[in-house]
Amino acid sequence: MNAVIGVDLEAAQYRWYLIQTKPHQELRAEENLGRQGFSCYRPVVKQGSRPQPLFPGYLFIRLDQQHDNWFPIRSTRGVARIVSFGAQPLAVADELVEGIRQRLAAMPERPSSGFQEGQVVRLKCSGECEVEAIFLCDDGTERALILLNLLQREQRIRVPLSQLSAVGGNDGWRA
């Protein structure tokens, strides 16, 4: 029995729960929950220089349903809600979270396409058609996001990496 807080720490039943974050605020929610003393896990996949969330918009939090104060979680910056069914938060099996950790640890880093953000690339269209565009970022292992000038407007387009090639002397955007 812990005499300071009067809780038998061995009897505490910590379980993982799922937090839905506000859009693109997984890291912010994790940092703010950590400052409040909560243990969180945000699975990320390493892709090039930027880690990407494995589950965008979600993170795991370890709580004891009986002894932890859940009220501050809902008002934490970056947190949208605790995932629940009805009024009851749903616990996630420890084995599931541990399995995710093990698989991510064993997973090799996703290879980068080799293109740099802002680099001029050539997009091979059907037949002999080729168009120059600006590489923005990898989108998974087989696709890329590029900026293409169509009809005097810049459009963001996802294309297969196999259709891109580097252009010599990349000085920037050429119309």
N, C-alpha and C positions, 0 to 999 in steps of 0.2 A: 504494500500500500504506500503510495506517495503521500507523505505527511503534509507537503506544502499545498497541494491542490485537492487532496482527499480522493484521488482517483486511482484505482488499481490499474496501473499501466499494462500489466499483463492481460487483464480482462478486457481492455479496450480492443474493439474490433475495427481495425482500420481496413477500409475497402476503397477501391478506386471508383470514382464517379466521373461522368463526362460533363464538361463545361462547353457550352456554345459561346463563341466569342463574337464580338462585333466584326464586320468584314475587315480583313487584313490586320487584325489587332491581336493575333495569337501571342506574339512576343510581349506586347504591352500588358495583356492580361496575366501572362505567366510572371512577369516581373513584379506587377502590383500584388498578385496573390502571394508571391514569395516574400515580399516585404511584410505581409501580414502574418507570416509564419506558416503558410500552407505549403505542402509538398506537391509540386506539379510535375507533369511529364508531357512535353510537346514533341512528339516524334517528327524528325526531319530527315529528308533525303538529301545527301550532298550531291549537288549538280554544279560542276565547275566551281566558281568561287562563292556562289550563294547557296546556302541551305534552303530548301523548299519544304513547307509543311507537308507531311504525309497525309494528314487529314485537315485541309484548309478549313478554318472556322471552328476548330475543336481542339481541346486539350484535356488531359486527364488530371484529376486532383484526388489526393489521398486524404480521406476523412474518416472519422469515427462518428457514426450517425447519432450515437448516444451522448457523446461528450463535447464534440466540436460545435462552435457557434457558427451556423451556416448563414446567418443574416448579413454579415458584411460582404459575403461573396457576391450577392446580387447587385450590390452598389459599387463593386470594384470597377475601376476604369478598364475598359476593354472587354468586360464580361457582358454577354447578352442575357444568358440564363443558365440554370442547371438543367440538364436534360432529364426530364421526368415523364412518367406515364401516370396520368391523373395528377394527384398531388404528391406522389411518392417518387423521389429521385431513384433512378435505376442504378444499382451497383454493377460494375463491370468486373468480371472474373479476374483475379490476380494472374491466372495462367495466361489469359489473353494479352494483358499488358506486358507480362514477362516474355511471351512469345514474340511480340512486336519488337521489344528491345533486342532480343537475341537475333532476330532476322535482320534488323537494321545494322547491328554490329558486324554481322557476317557478310552483309551486302557490299560489294565493291562500289567505289564511287562511280556515279554515272559519268560516262565520258563526255567531254565537251566537244562541240562541233569543230572547235579550232578557230571559229570566227570571233572577232571582237566587236563589242557594242559600238555602233557608229561606222563600222567598216562597210565600204561599198562592195556589193556582191552582184553576181550575174545570175538571174533567174532564167532557167531554160524552160520555155513554154513548149507547146506542141510544135513539131516540125523543126524548122530552122530558126524560129523566133526566140530571141533573147532580150531580156530587159534588165536594166540596172536598178538596184534598190539599195536600201540601207539596212544592214543587219541590226536588229534590236536585241534579241536574246534567243536562247534555245528554249524550245517548248516541248519538254520531254526528251526522249532519246532519238527520235526520228523526225521531229518537226522543228521549225524555227518561226519566229515572229519577225517579219520584215516590214519596212516602211517603203511603200511603192507610190510613185507619183503618177496618178491616173487622172486625166482630164483636169489638170491644174489643181488637183487636190491630193494631199497625202493620205494614203489609206494604210491601215495596219492589216496585214494579211498573214495567215498561218500557211506555211508551205512545207512540203517534205524536204528534208536536208539534201536528199539525193538530187534535187533540182537546182541546188545552189553551187556556185563556184566563186572563188576569189577573183577580184579584178586587180590587175597590176597597178601600182602607183596609186594607192587609195588616199587621195588628198581630201576626201569629203564628198558630199553630195554633188552629182552632176545631173542636170536636168536633161 
